[in-house]
């Protein structure tokens, strides 16, 4: 059973061994991630200078199930726009939240602004 949907920020926290990485590690083997958030994480790794093949290999070795961003997920993410616009959430953020909502799972993020969201979606912010 899927309990946790990772945001790119949570995945990057784990990969960079930053504060909160232990929380990500504890659920990694049963977590899922939207293809949008996987792309975000890969983009950051490449942007900071990691060779593309290395980034691909690191991400492929993780025990994560990647969920396609299909039409249902796209429309669910779009529906979250009005409620998340004041907090400045991106498409990637909304993709994570939409997936968590559809699975009845908890969205795991390092983004503190998510604390103030009132969406009826379980959110766990891994850093104070």
C-alpha positions in Angstrom: 0.0 0.0 0.0 1.3 3.4 -0.9 1.6 5.7 2.1 3.8 8.5 0.7 4.2 10.5 -2.4 7.5 12.3 -2.6 7.9 15.8 -3.9 11.1 16.6 -5.7 12.3 18.6 -2.7 12.0 15.6 -0.4 13.8 13.4 -2.9 16.6 15.9 -3.2 16.8 16.2 0.6 17.5 12.5 0.7 20.0 12.5 -2.2 21.9 15.3 -0.6 21.8 13.8 2.9 20.3 17.0 4.2 18.3 17.5 7.5 15.1 15.5 7.1 16.7 12.8 4.8 16.1 10.2 7.5 12.4 10.7 7.2 12.5 10.2 3.4 14.7 7.1 3.8 12.3 5.5 6.3 9.5 5.5 3.7 11.5 5.2 0.4 10.8 1.5 -0.3 7.1 2.1 -0.3 6.9 5.6 -1.7 5.9 6.8 -5.1 6.8 9.9 -7.1 5.1 11.6 -10.1 7.1 11.6 -13.3 6.9 15.4 -13.1 8.7 15.4 -9.7 11.2 12.9 -10.9 12.0 15.2 -13.8 12.4 18.1 -11.5 14.8 16.2 -9.3 16.8 15.0 -12.3 16.9 18.6 -13.7 18.4 19.9 -10.4 21.0 17.2 -10.4 22.0 18.0 -14.0 21.9 21.8 -13.3 24.4 21.4 -10.4 26.8 19.6 -12.8 26.0 15.9 -12.4 26.4 14.1 -15.8 23.0 13.1 -17.2 23.9 9.4 -17.1 24.9 9.5 -13.5 21.7 11.3 -12.6 19.7 8.7 -14.5 21.6 5.8 -12.8 21.2 7.3 -9.3 17.4 7.8 -9.7 16.9 4.4 -11.4 18.5 2.7 -8.5 16.0 4.0 -6.0 13.2 1.7 -4.9 10.6 4.2 -6.1 7.6 3.6 -8.2 7.2 6.4 -10.8 3.6 7.3 -11.7 2.9 8.7 -15.1 1.5 12.2 -15.4 -1.5 11.3 -17.4 -4.6 13.3 -18.3 -6.3 12.5 -15.0 -3.3 13.7 -13.0 -3.0 16.7 -15.3 -6.6 17.8 -14.6 -6.3 17.1 -10.9 -3.2 19.2 -10.7 -5.0 22.0 -12.6 -7.9 21.8 -10.2 -5.6 22.6 -7.3 -4.4 25.8 -8.9 -6.9 28.2 -7.4 -6.2 27.0 -3.8 -2.4 26.8 -4.2 -1.9 30.0 -6.2 -1.5 32.3 -3.1 1.3 30.0 -1.9 3.0 30.2 -5.3 3.0 26.4 -5.9 4.4 25.2 -9.2 3.0 22.6 -11.5 5.4 20.1 -10.0 4.1 20.9 -6.5 0.6 20.4 -7.7 1.5 17.2 -9.5 2.7 15.8 -6.2 -0.4 16.9 -4.3 -2.7 15.6 -7.0 -1.1 12.2 -6.9 -1.3 12.1 -3.1 -4.9 13.1 -3.2 -5.8 10.4 -5.8 -4.0 7.7 -3.7 -5.2 8.9 -0.3 -1.5 9.1 0.6 0.6 11.7 2.4 2.6 14.2 0.3 6.2 14.4 1.7 8.0 17.7 1.0 10.8 19.9 2.3 8.8 23.0 1.2 7.7 24.8 4.3 5.1 26.9 2.5 3.0 23.7 2.2 2.3 23.8 5.9 -0.3 26.6 5.4 -2.3 24.7 2.7 -5.8 23.7 3.5 -6.6 21.2 0.8 -7.8 18.1 2.6 -4.6 16.3 1.5 -2.3 14.9 4.1 1.1 16.8 4.0 4.2 16.1 5.9 6.9 18.8 5.8 10.2 17.2 6.7 12.0 20.3 7.9 11.1 22.8 10.6 
